Structures are given as structure tokens and as C-alpha cells.
Amino acid sequence: MDLAINNALIIDPGNKIHSKLNIGINKGKIVEITQKELSADEVIDGSGMTATPGFIDAHMHEGDYYEASDCFDIGIFESMLKMGVTTAIGGNCGSGPENPIQYLDAADRLGLPINLALLVPHDTLRRKIKAADKYMTVSTSDICTMRDLAENWLNCGCIGISFGIRYIPGIDSRELHNVSEAARKSGKIIAAHIRDDASRVIPSIAEIIEVAAKHEIPAQVSHIGSMGGYGQMDEALAFIDYHRANGLDIYADCYPYAAFSTCIGETTYDDGFLERYNTTFANIEIADGPYKGKRCTAELFKMLRAEAPDTITIGHVMKESEIEKALIHPGVLIGSDGFMHGAEGHPRAAGTFPKVISEYVRKRKLLSLNDAISKMTWQTAERFGINRGKLSVGYAADITIFNDEEIEDRATFANPTLAPKGITYVVLNGSIAVKHGEIINHKLGRSIRK
């Protein structure tokens, strides 16, 4: 046997396990779960620790792949791994690689710090037809081209289609329905950064519900906290629950922060955003570049939007009580929405999963540990149809081992890549990737295809 984990408390909500058991691993797979102490080539003593399926991030933004040098920007992936994530869903908000299958092939050839599944990014489809103006509609023939390309990438292993409707407001009903139709044959999911937020969140959710209902496909509302976290959360969750109660396969995801992050040049900041969020420029923080850490003024905002539109911002505009409502809801998964420019960004990319446990389980007691782990593991795996998220014999050995009394996020808005404490080991595809909080192998991850 290659690896054994002895004496840890095993929490595996997907298999309804919550007991001290021992795990045996060989050739990347779990081969034994037993009460007897195991021996192996390498043994982890899990005394005083909790072992769970590796965390699965329902929504993140992967690093770039550089074809010319055949390498990845792995910063975001390393942050994920250090916070216990072993698998993530990328290609979100309609944004992703120019060629998702090339990206997945490179992941298998080169290795990544974590396993990665990709949605077909709608913005990539638009770039393929050279539709540069995000405010414009596109022709029916171009829509058919996009649909066919999406179907091809789905057939090659992408797990669904993602839309960033907010970021491409030129998407009309024809485009949304016809491209989504590509997912119908395989029953794969569509995920959406919906068209609008705050007071306009309900009609925006209704738009994606109409697509899912017509084509009989699952739908995922991305980062609902940043869409309805301004006083609309009860209504938004009830609206989703109503449709789920009537047979629609629809869920959402959320990160545990009352601040969103996007680039200053994005449509989020089109005219009227201050009124929409009932806020001021002072609540918009610059997260990278020479003005990092400064709060906006009207003049600074206007200058950066015109001259440096890729500047990352943090919008401190959501309500903490609204985020709590989303996180404890049974139809909401945990997704970091993490993205980074180099080492800059939002702390959610390095702190989401430890923060849920430390803040919402241990300190506030809004979730049980079992329920939190469930939202982080098997529920997400089942939602996206991937064979992960459980500690079952025969499953890939992706395991996160932590001290549930010590686990805590340390990433801040000033230092967004600070690794958490309390995560002792991360096992990925049967080998130790993180030991005592440090990455010892960052090439164990592979593509996840469906």
C-alpha cells in the first residue's frame, strides 16, 4: 500500500460517515476504509485531526495557459491547494481559455496543483466569431456557429456552459437559448453570472430559469451573494426554491465575503452603479497597481476606468447578513469566485473554505461542520456530475486533513494570498501535495472531464 491515514476523524457526508476510521490508498485510489490500523510505504498520523474528501470549488477563475512556452500561471491554483481545494470548476462567468480542450490536455500533460474541470466559456465563443462589441447582438448564423463549437467542446469533456450575461449585455434571448441548447443532448449544466443584481436580481434569475426550463437542463446561479446581497436575498432564494419545488434543477453558489471583485473597466461599473448599490466611490477599493489599497474618488475611478480598465477592484457594498442567508441555505454550494492578477486580487481565492469553517461553523455556529463539508464536497461533485467528493473505496484519493479547532483563513484584502492555518495535509490523486501547510508537489492535478 502506498499511503495510509490512521487515527483521524473521518467526515464524509456523501457516505454519511462521521467516525474515527483509517484509510488505505494505493495507485491513486482509496482501497480500504477500516477500523484496524494500517501500514504503508508512507503513513500519516491523523490523531487530533479531521479528514474529509478534498474540497471542491464550485466556481473559480483558472490561471492562464501560455501556448508559446507551454506553461500555466499557477498562482491561483496554489492558493486553492493550500486551502484544501483538490478540484475546482473553471471557465466561469463566461470567461476562460481560448481553447478549453487544449487547456485540459495541457493540464494532463504538465500537471496542475489541483484537478480542474472546465465549463465552455461563452465569451470565448463570441471571440471565435470576432464579436468584439459586448453591447451588440450577433447574427443568427454566428449564434449557430457558437452553438456548434460549444457542442464540440462539450463532447470533448467540458462539463457545461457558462455565461457572463452581465459582462456581455448584448446577449439576447436568441443567443442565450440557442447556445444553451448545445447542453441539452448531454444534459450538462449551464451556469450564469446573471444579467443584473440588487433590485433587478429577480428578473435576471428568471431569465436563466426560462432557458433551463425550456431546454430541460440544470442551471446554476453564480455567486448569488454578489447578485442579491443588498437586501434581496430572501426573495431571491425563495424564487429559486419555488422553481426547484416545481421540478426545475436549479441551485446557486456563494463565497463568504460581503465584498465583490471585478475589473474597473467591466460593465458592473457602467453608469448608475452607485445608485444601484446605494453606495459611494469610497466603498470601491483598488486591489492592484500603483493605487493598491486606496479607496476611489470620482476622479481616480474615472482615470483608471479610462486608462487602466484591467485594474482589480473590491466592491465593499454587500450586506454580511445577506451572505449568511445564502451560505446556510441548503441549495447553495461553496464557490470562491477566486481570480488573481499575479499575487493580487480578493482574499476569497486563498481563504474561502477555511473561512467557512472558522467563521460560520466554529465561531458563529450558523452551520454544522458536517453541513459545511457537505456543501464543499459531494454536493458540488453531484451538482456538476464529476466522480469526486466522497471517501469511497475505488474513488480517487483526494483528501483534506485539518485541525477543526485551528483552521482559519488569514488572507486579507491587503494580503490576499496569505495561506490559511490549520490545514496539515492535502492528498491529491493518492499522493501528498501539501504537508504541514506547505506544497511539496504542485503537479499532481489533472483534468476532470465528463
Secondary structure, DSSP 4 states (H G I P E B T S, - for coil): --EEEEEEEEEEGGGTEEEEEEEEEETTEEEEEESS----SEEEE-TT-EEEEPEEESSB-PPPEETTTTEE--HHHHHHHHTTEEEEEESGGG---SSHHHHHHHHHHH-BSSEEEEPEEHHHHHHHTT---TTS---HHHHHHHHHHHHHHHHTT--EEEEETTT-TT--HHHHHHHHGGGTTTT-EEEEE-S--GGGHHHHHHHHHHHHHHHT--EEE--HHHHHTTTTHHHHHHHHHHHHHTT--EEEEE-S-S-EEEETTSGGGSTTHHHHHT--GGGEEE-SSTTTTPBP-HHHHHHHHHH-TT-EEEE--S-HHHHHHHHHSTTEEE---B-EETTEE-THHHHHHHHIIIIIIIIS-SS-HHHHHHHHTHHHHHHHT-S-SS--TTSB--EEEE-TTT-B----SSSTTPPPBSEEEEEETTEEEEETTEES-S--B-B---
